[in-house]
Amino acid sequence: MERLEKMNDFFNARSEIYDEVHTSDVGGGIVGKNVVASLLPLSTKNLLDLGIGTGLELQAIFNRFPQIQVTGLDIAENMLNNLKYKYKEEYEKGQINLLNMSYLDYDYEEETFDAVISVMTLHHYTHEVKTDIYRNIRKALNDGGVYIENDYMISELENEDPQSIEDEFFKNLEILRKEQALDEKSEYHYDTPCTVPNQIKMLYDAGFSNVEVMYRFGNTTVLKCIK
Ligand SMILES: C[S@@+](CC[C@H](N)C(=O)[O-])C[C@H]1O[C@@H](n2cnc3c(N)ncnc32)[C@H](O)[C@@H]1O
């Protein structure tokens, strides 16, 4: 039986190999991550990155916005340590503010960021949890701000019935949680990607005025959402 690991344990244990694996073919590799930088408005001065990990998406962002101020949240300390080492100069200049905490517990202050991004992290959460996060993201955005999400979503181009695939992922997670008597309050690593139409609906339900699919590569999808 597949033993589920707590979310932070899972990523802490894999932080050393993370960059090598995720810059190659996983989720469209670095190309999909770089799309995020290209979609940020030129006027972006500060951004919040949810599940920033080792900061693979940051290189293209710093290339395009050398002065940008980044706040990054992640529950896996080893991933953040890796990031600090890679972006030593920006970190020491105070351009990167890192918080080792869950984005489910973060205090999203009203109208604080020009942009919010999340890259390959939200496919572990339910519709309800995500819709709450999206409401908080929207609240934290300045007027005219954008939220860019790059994530693993179920492709209708490759699957006949994407909804039944999504349902199967959530059902399997429930079975595993019960079988392993997992603590209901903790987050475990198990992929539960959603269909693209469900993703878009959650974002509109959270109040975004416009949501568009900007990039597809297999299951990797990038959405741009306007406050
Ligand atoms: C697949 S990695 C993506 C890292 C980076 N954004 C990238 O694309 O390379 C997912 C990251 O999300 C973090 N994560 C998962 N759930 C989280 C949560 N609730 N709060 C903060 N970070 C979380 C994990 O620790 C991990 O570093």
PDBQT file of the ligand as one rigid body, heavy atoms in Angstrom, charges set to zero:
ROOT
HETATM    1  C1  LIG A 301       5.986  20.649  -6.634  1.00  0.00    +0.000 C 
HETATM    2  S1  LIG A 301       6.654  21.844  -5.533  1.00  0.00    +0.000 S 
HETATM    3  C2  LIG A 301       6.638  23.358  -6.505  1.00  0.00    +0.000 C 
HETATM    4  C3  LIG A 301       7.746  24.304  -6.102  1.00  0.00    +0.000 C 
HETATM    5  C4  LIG A 301       7.945  25.480  -7.079  1.00  0.00    +0.000 C 
HETATM    6  N1  LIG A 301       6.791  26.357  -7.058  1.00  0.00    +0.000 N 
HETATM    7  C5  LIG A 301       8.199  24.948  -8.489  1.00  0.00    +0.000 C 
HETATM    8  O1  LIG A 301       7.310  25.007  -9.342  1.00  0.00    +0.000 OA
HETATM    9  O2  LIG A 301       9.299  24.434  -8.721  1.00  0.00    +0.000 OA
HETATM   10  C6  LIG A 301       5.311  22.165  -4.420  1.00  0.00    +0.000 C 
HETATM   11  C7  LIG A 301       5.732  23.034  -3.250  1.00  0.00    +0.000 C 
HETATM   12  O3  LIG A 301       4.560  23.478  -2.576  1.00  0.00    +0.000 OA
HETATM   13  C8  LIG A 301       4.807  23.414  -1.178  1.00  0.00    +0.000 C 
HETATM   14  N2  LIG A 301       3.525  23.323  -0.492  1.00  0.00    +0.000 N 
HETATM   15  C9  LIG A 301       2.569  22.355  -0.590  1.00  0.00    +0.000 A 
HETATM   16  N3  LIG A 301       1.515  22.663   0.189  1.00  0.00    +0.000 NA
HETATM   17  C10 LIG A 301       1.817  23.837   0.796  1.00  0.00    +0.000 A 
HETATM   18  C11 LIG A 301       1.130  24.667   1.717  1.00  0.00    +0.000 A 
HETATM   19  N4  LIG A 301      -0.077  24.353   2.179  1.00  0.00    +0.000 N 
HETATM   20  N5  LIG A 301       1.713  25.823   2.116  1.00  0.00    +0.000 NA
HETATM   21  C12 LIG A 301       2.956  26.172   1.655  1.00  0.00    +0.000 A 
HETATM   22  N6  LIG A 301       3.664  25.412   0.802  1.00  0.00    +0.000 NA
HETATM   23  C13 LIG A 301       3.092  24.265   0.364  1.00  0.00    +0.000 A 
HETATM   24  C14 LIG A 301       5.693  22.189  -1.017  1.00  0.00    +0.000 C 
HETATM   25  O4  LIG A 301       6.391  22.194   0.184  1.00  0.00    +0.000 OA
HETATM   26  C15 LIG A 301       6.596  22.302  -2.246  1.00  0.00    +0.000 C 
HETATM   27  O5  LIG A 301       7.765  23.038  -1.989  1.00  0.00    +0.000 OA
ENDROOT
TORSDOF 0
